Amino acid sequence: MPVPIRVPADLDFESLQLAIDHTGVHFRMDVIMQLLNANGLSTEVFKGSDASLAGLIEAWYECERAQGSPRSPVVQRLICGAGARKDEFAVTLLR
């Protein structure tokens, strides 16, 4: 069963500042921590897996896209290369 994640109204996907360069994927972990804290979760939810973290980012992105947010080439690259497990999370926007 997916972990339900509710995104607070004051937190948006763009605040992650997601970027990919030759050294890897970069983002603001404090934003991920805000999201986890708002849901009473810790990083244990990722079970030490980068694919689980990427899955959360992808699930959040797809939820934002369903609400009309523009497509992100950075996220598209991440999705193609990460083997993300977005099915581990059920993201809902609180807006």
Secondary structure, 3 states (H helix, E strand, C coil): CCEEEEECCCCCHHHHCCEEECCEEECCHHHHHHHHHHCCCCHHHHCCCHHHHHHHHHHHHHHHHHCCCCCCHHHHHHHHHHCCCHHHEEEEECC
